[in-house]
């Protein structure tokens, strides 16, 4: 049996090999080759000459790639869509069952032909970014509410008849439940390797400078502009002995730095841009608190990595964050004053920081690579069984 997969990510082609910055690289698919005879990946492709840092190889024996046309922006999509739609017809018939990420235009085009030819498929939910009008507005998307409604409509169509639905968090499954009451699974792909786990930490009473850290792309999803406003309010509450480190580059880095200057906190804020992983661990190990001020998430990997190093964490209540942190460590998104109050409350309580560190490390253990790999393999075994049942029933009707 052949498995097809559409993730909605862009892949990078260098020569005859494909690379990705997502988790859908060769290592993730290796276990599936014991279940399926072949895996067919189909997504948009960008041709490049060199492999960039952070990109991982996709093709190994048993995996092949079928390219979908690349587009960027609405006008490009309009020009590309007819060709993508027709191309998807040929692609859809190459596998016995498909695994689709929703919603995105590539998976939607293939879904139509799967529905038309009655080919079984499963749906994976990794986040709510494309159906979240707040996130779309911060990204500068025109008519964000209309776009969000349209993307939600596409997803609802895809959820009419899957054989299974998997989400990276229980909250996503709850928010986008399948309409045919099929099997559902909540399994994250954020597999934390054993080498990443640190130790629980302890804080003592004193006036030591507290280091707050954020790890992730400096873009609308993480709301770096709002984060600068939140940090500036700490001084207003009389808590001035802090510094902030942002690890990761992105389109809003310069704007956030400029705002920090205007707010008078530039000397306390350090944007490091992209840095090697070994250096990331060193920074996480010297920080006192992980801050995630996102407006949209699935199950945030960066937060989980901070927790695995024994870092206390505060986050906005988005995606599956409430499945990782205690309710008292989570606040509603876009509530800047509440977030400042929470930071002050936690940073001035050493005993609470110590308890948060212990609890976060314990929770992170539930997402170790060994545990999640076994769960994902079991999911694909179930998908194959469900697909075989679907196809047998289909043949009986013929």
C-alpha positions in Angstrom: 0.0 0.0 0.0 1.3 3.5 -0.9 0.9 6.5 1.3 0.7 10.0 -0.1 1.3 13.1 2.0 0.7 16.9 1.6 2.0 19.1 4.4 1.5 22.5 2.8 5.2 23.4 3.5 7.6 24.6 0.8 10.4 22.2 0.0 13.8 23.2 -1.4 15.3 21.3 -4.3 19.1 21.1 -4.7 20.0 18.9 -7.6 18.0 15.7 -7.3 17.4 16.0 -3.5 14.7 17.8 -1.6 15.2 19.6 1.7 12.8 21.0 4.3 12.8 23.2 7.4 9.7 21.5 8.7 9.5 18.2 10.7 8.5 16.3 7.6 12.0 15.2 6.6 13.4 11.7 6.0 13.9 10.8 9.7 10.2 11.3 10.5 9.1 9.0 7.7 11.6 6.1 8.3 9.3 4.3 10.6 6.4 4.5 8.2 8.3 2.5 5.6 7.8 -0.5 7.7 4.0 0.0 7.3 3.7 1.3 3.7 5.4 0.1 0.6 6.1 3.6 -0.6 5.7 7.1 0.6 4.8 9.9 -2.0 5.4 13.5 -0.8 3.7 16.2 -2.8 4.2 19.9 -2.0 5.4 23.2 -3.5 9.0 23.4 -4.4 11.6 26.2 -4.6 14.8 25.5 -6.7 18.0 26.6 -5.0 21.7 26.0 -5.4 22.7 25.5 -1.8 21.4 23.8 1.3 20.7 26.4 4.0 21.3 25.9 7.8 18.3 24.1 9.4 17.2 22.3 6.2 17.1 18.5 6.4 17.1 15.9 3.6 13.8 14.4 2.6 14.4 11.6 0.1 15.6 8.2 1.1 14.9 4.7 -0.4 11.1 4.2 -0.4 10.3 7.9 -0.6 9.7 9.9 -3.7 8.6 13.5 -4.4 5.9 14.8 -6.8 6.1 18.5 -7.2 3.2 20.9 -7.0 3.6 24.4 -8.6 4.9 27.0 -6.2 3.1 30.3 -5.5 3.6 33.2 -3.2 0.8 35.7 -2.6 -2.9 35.9 -3.7 -2.2 37.0 -7.3 0.3 34.2 -7.8 -2.2 31.7 -6.4 -4.8 32.9 -8.9 -2.5 32.3 -11.8 -1.2 29.0 -10.4 -4.5 27.5 -9.2 -5.9 26.0 -12.5 -2.6 24.2 -13.2 -2.4 23.0 -9.5 -6.0 21.7 -9.6 -5.3 19.7 -12.8 -1.9 18.5 -11.6 -3.5 17.3 -8.4 -5.8 14.9 -10.3 -2.8 13.0 -11.6 -1.1 13.2 -8.2 -4.1 11.9 -6.2 -4.3 8.7 -8.1 -0.7 7.7 -7.3 -1.3 6.6 -3.7 -3.8 4.2 -2.1 -4.3 6.6 0.9 -3.4 10.2 1.6 -2.4 12.1 4.7 -3.4 15.8 4.3 -2.6 18.8 6.3 -5.5 21.2 6.5 -6.2 23.7 5.5 -3.9 24.6 2.6 -4.5 25.0 -1.1 -2.3 22.0 -2.1 -4.1 19.6 0.2 -7.5 21.0 -0.8 -6.9 20.4 -4.5 -5.8 16.9 -3.9 -8.7 16.4 -1.4 -11.2 17.2 -4.2 -10.0 14.4 -6.3 -9.8 12.0 -3.4 -13.4 12.8 -2.7 -14.3 12.5 -6.4 -12.6 9.1 -6.8 -13.4 7.9 -3.3 -9.8 7.4 -2.2 -9.3 7.2 1.6 -7.5 10.0 3.4 -6.6 11.2 6.9 -6.3 14.9 8.0 -3.7 16.4 10.3 -4.3 19.6 12.2 -1.1 21.4 13.3 -2.4 24.9 14.2 -5.1 27.5 13.6 -3.0 30.2 11.9 -4.8 30.2 8.5 -8.2 30.3 10.2 -7.3 32.9 12.9 -8.3 36.4 11.8 -6.1 38.0 14.6 -3.0 36.3 13.3 -3.9 37.1 9.7 -4.4 40.8 10.5 -1.1 41.0 12.3 0.5 39.5 9.2 -1.0 42.2 7.1 -3.4 40.0 5.2 -6.2 42.0 3.6 -9.8 41.2 4.7 -8.5 38.8 7.4 -12.0 37.8 8.6 -13.1 36.9 5.1 -9.9 34.9 4.5 -10.2 33.1 7.8 -13.8 32.2 7.0 -12.8 30.8 3.6 -10.0 28.8 5.0 -12.2 27.4 7.7 -14.8 26.5 5.0 -12.1 24.6 3.1 -11.1 22.7 6.2 -14.7 21.8 7.1 -15.1 20.3 3.6 -12.0 18.2 4.2 -13.3 17.1 7.5 -16.5 15.6 5.9 -15.2 12.1 5.2 -11.7 11.3 6.5 -10.9 7.8 7.8 -9.0 9.4 10.7 -8.0 12.9 12.1 -4.9 13.6 14.0 -4.1 16.9 15.8 -1.0 18.1 17.6 -3.2 18.9 20.5 -6.5 17.9 22.1 -7.8 21.5 21.7 -7.4 21.4 17.9 -9.3 18.1 17.7 -12.1 19.7 19.8 -12.2 22.9 17.8 -12.2 21.1 14.4 -13.9 17.8 15.0 -14.5 15.6 12.0 -18.1 15.6 10.7 -18.3 11.8 10.2 -17.3 10.8 13.7 -14.1 9.0 12.5 -11.2 8.0 14.7 -9.3 10.9 16.2 -5.8 11.0 17.7 -3.9 13.8 19.6 -0.2 13.3 18.9 2.5 15.9 18.6 5.4 15.8 16.2 7.6 17.9 18.5 9.8 15.0 19.4 12.3 16.1 22.1 15.5 14.0 21.9 17.0 12.7 25.1 20.1 14.9 24.7 17.9 18.0 25.0 16.6 17.3 28.5 18.2 19.3 31.3 17.7 19.3 35.1 15.1 21.0 37.4 16.4 24.2 38.8 16.2 26.1 42.0 16.0 29.8 42.7 17.0 31.6 45.9 15.8 34.8 47.5 17.8 37.8 46.4 18.0 40.7 44.0 19.7 38.9 41.1 18.9 40.1 37.6 16.1 38.0 36.0 16.6 36.9 32.4 13.6 36.4 30.2 14.0 34.5 26.9 11.9 34.0 23.8 12.8 31.4 21.1 11.2 31.6 17.7 10.8 33.6 14.5 10.4 37.3 15.1 7.1 37.6 13.2 3.5 38.4 13.6 2.6 35.0 15.1 4.9 35.6 18.1 3.8 39.3 18.5 7.2 40.8 19.2 5.7 44.3 19.1 3.3 43.5 21.9 6.1 41.8 23.8 8.2 45.0 23.9 5.2 46.9 25.3 4.7 44.2 28.0 8.4 44.4 29.0 8.4 48.2 29.2 5.5 48.0 31.7 7.7 46.0 34.1 9.8 49.1 34.8 6.6 51.0 35.6 5.7 48.4 38.3 9.0 49.0 40.0 10.7 45.8 38.8 13.7 47.1 36.8 16.3 44.3 37.3 15.6 42.3 34.2 16.9 41.6 30.7 15.3 40.0 27.7 16.8 37.9 24.9 15.0 37.0 21.6 16.5 34.0 19.8 15.6 33.9 16.2 15.4 36.2 13.2 12.4 37.4 11.3 10.7 40.2 9.4 9.7 42.2 12.6 13.1 42.1 14.2 14.1 45.7 13.2 10.7 47.1 14.0 10.7 45.5 17.4 14.2 46.8 18.1 13.1 50.3 17.1 10.1 50.1 19.4 12.4 49.0 22.3 14.4 52.1 21.8 11.4 54.4 21.8 10.2 52.7 25.0 13.5 53.2 26.7 14.3 49.5 27.2 16.8 48.9 24.4 19.7 48.4 26.8 17.8 45.5 28.4 16.7 43.9 25.2 18.9 41.8 22.9 17.8 40.4 19.6 20.3 37.6 18.7 18.9 36.5 15.4 19.6 33.0 14.2 22.2 31.1 16.3 23.5 27.5 16.4 21.6 25.0 18.6 24.5 24.5 21.0 24.5 28.2 21.8 20.7 28.1 22.2 20.9 25.5 24.9 23.5 27.6 26.7 21.2 30.7 26.7 18.2 28.7 27.9 20.3 27.2 30.7 21.2 30.7 32.0 17.7 32.2 31.6 15.1 32.4 34.4 11.8 32.4 32.4 10.6 31.5 29.0 8.0 33.9 27.5 5.7 33.0 24.7 3.4 35.9 23.7 1.9 34.2 20.6 -1.5 34.9 18.9 -1.6 31.5 17.3 0.1 28.1 17.8 -0.4 24.4 17.4 1.6 22.8 20.1 4.7 25.2 20.3 7.9 23.4 20.0 10.0 26.2 21.3 8.1 26.3 24.5 8.5 22.5 24.9 12.2 22.8 24.4 12.5 25.5 27.1 10.5 23.3 29.4 12.8 20.3 28.6 15.7 22.5 29.8 13.9 23.0 33.1 12.8 26.6 32.4 9.7 28.1 34.0 7.4 29.5 31.4 4.5 32.0 30.9 2.4 31.9 27.7 -0.7 33.2 26.1 -3.6 30.8 25.9 -3.3 29.7 22.3 -3.4 26.3 20.5 -2.5 23.5 22.9 -0.5 25.6 25.4 -3.0 24.8 28.2 -2.1 21.1 27.7 1.5 22.0 28.6 1.3 24.6 31.3 -0.7 25.0 34.5 -3.7 27.3 34.2 -2.0 29.9 36.5 0.8 30.2 34.0 -1.4 31.0 31.0 -3.2 34.2 30.1 -5.5 35.3 27.3 -3.7 36.6 24.1 -3.4 40.3 23.5 -3.8 41.2 27.2 -0.6 43.1 27.6 -1.3 44.5 31.1 -2.3 41.0 32.4 0.9 39.6 30.9 3.0 42.2 32.6 1.3 41.5 36.0 2.0 37.8 35.5 5.6 38.3 34.7 6.0 40.5 37.8 4.2 37.9 39.9 6.4 35.1 38.8 9.8 36.8 38.6 9.5 38.0 42.2 8.7 34.6 43.6 11.7 32.3 43.7 9.7 29.4 45.2 7.2 29.5 42.4 10.0 29.6 39.8 11.5 26.5 41.4 8.2 24.6 41.3 7.5 25.7 37.7 10.9 24.3 36.7 10.2 20.9 38.2 6.7 20.7 36.8 7.7 21.8 33.3 10.5 19.3 33.0 8.2 16.5 34.1 5.6 17.5 31.5 8.2 17.7 28.8 9.2 14.1 29.4 5.8 13.1 28.0 6.9 14.4 24.6 10.2 12.6 24.4 11.2 11.3 20.9 10.9 7.7 22.0 7.3 8.2 23.3 6.1 10.3 20.4 7.7 8.1 17.7 5.9 5.1 19.0 2.6 6.9 19.1 2.9 8.2 15.5 3.9 4.8 14.2 0.8 3.3 15.9 -1.3 6.1 14.3 -0.1 5.1 10.8 -0.8 1.5 11.5 -4.3 2.4 12.4 -4.6 4.6 9.3 -3.6 1.6 7.1 -6.1 -0.6 8.8 -8.9 2.0 8.4 -7.9 2.5 4.7 -8.0 -1.2 4.0 -11.4 -1.4 5.5 -12.6 1.6 3.5 -11.3 0.1 0.2 -12.8 -3.3 0.9 -16.2 -1.8 1.5 -15.7 0.3 -1.7 -15.0 -2.8 -3.7 -18.0 -4.6 -2.3 -20.3 -1.9 -3.6 -18.9 -2.0 -7.1 
